[in-house]
Amino acid sequence: ISSLSGKLGMLPGISVKNRLFQGRRPMNRRDLIDALKAEDFSPYYRLADKIRFQEKGNYVDIRAILEFSNICRRKCVYCGLNCRNQALHRYRMTPDEIVDTASAAARAGYRTLVMQSGEDPWFTPKILGGLVKEIKKTGMAITLSCGEMPEEAYAYLRECGADRYLLKHETADPEIYSALHPDSSLQQRIACLKVLKRLGYETGSGFMIGLPGQTAETLADDLLLLQEIGCDMAGMGPFIPHPDTPLRELSSGSTETTKRVVALARILLPKLNLPATTSLGVLSGSEKKRCVLLRSQRGNAKGYSH
């Protein structure tokens, strides 16, 4: 350990003290960029794994995910759920179906339910709030992932018992964000995340790796945005082009870069809850398993999955 500590202590923005890895100062933008471009990233992987063990132990939480509607009013050009995709078979579960499915998850032993959907206008805050109240009777914690809403809607859902909210910012580059989201803005997305944090939600964000126009500088900004918001959880996975979107001809994001970003997120924000994202598993099941080693969480119902 002493030998490894000596080597890791030489990494930018990082020092080692009492066999524990502690930051002399937080990694800054330049440090993150240099790390992402490093020829040999292995010291950062070792550091991230050490921090992961310190903060989370060798535990992984399993979460129930209920995707209750794929109807969405948005036009995000990378997403197969966007409202312009006429090839997609749309569905919307009824409130009774949602409650019954959630109850089955609770009986199966799940302690957290992630309720995820497109931005479906049918599910008003009042309807969602009623569902949250009913499902909370099972004793499960509830994570919502239903898109952008006014502050009063987020406040109402919090009052109804919602514990966490996941709203990925996708990219911290305003120009890339505008190109990918023709009907929204990065400024609005960040404002929503800050509202969620202020209202007391465990707040989750995240971003894609491998977007067109993305650079190491962009990814450093993404990581620093998680820090600025004070995120409690973050999902980071490779971009995968959907065949029914304008980005269908592009290449998928790098699994190696994705792992580097996850490792740096663990170093920058040691207590962050990190999921092993579906997209990484789609590109490489073995890489997803390796990433779990950087993300492992204690079985205390404070993590989440995606």
Salt bridges, closest charged atoms under 4 A:
ASP31 OD2 - ARG25 NH1 2.56
ASP34 OD1 - ARG30 NH2 3.01
ASP49 OD1 - ARG52 NH2 2.52
GLU55 OE1 - LYS271 NZ 2.84
ASP61 OD2 - ARG63 NH2 3.08
GLU119 OE1 - ARG73 NH2 2.81
GLU119 OE1 - ARG74 NE 3.11
ASP120 OD2 - ARG92 NE 2.80
GLU134 OE1 - LYS137 NZ 3.13
GLU148 OE1 - ARG74 NH2 3.08
GLU148 OE2 - ARG189 NE 2.78
GLU151 OE2 - ARG198 NH2 2.70
ASP163 OD2 - LYS136 NZ 2.91
GLU202 OE1 - ARG164 NE 3.36
GLU217 OE2 - LYS37 NZ 3.38
ASP221 OD1 - ARG29 NE 2.63
ASP222 OD1 - HIS169 NE2 2.93
GLU228 OE2 - LYS194 NZ 2.88
ASP232 OD2 - LYS197 NZ 3.13
GLU256 OE1 - LYS259 NZ 3.63
GLU256 OE2 - ARG260 NE 2.95
GLU287 OE1 - LYS259 NZ 2.80
GLU287 OE1 - ARG290 NH1 3.34
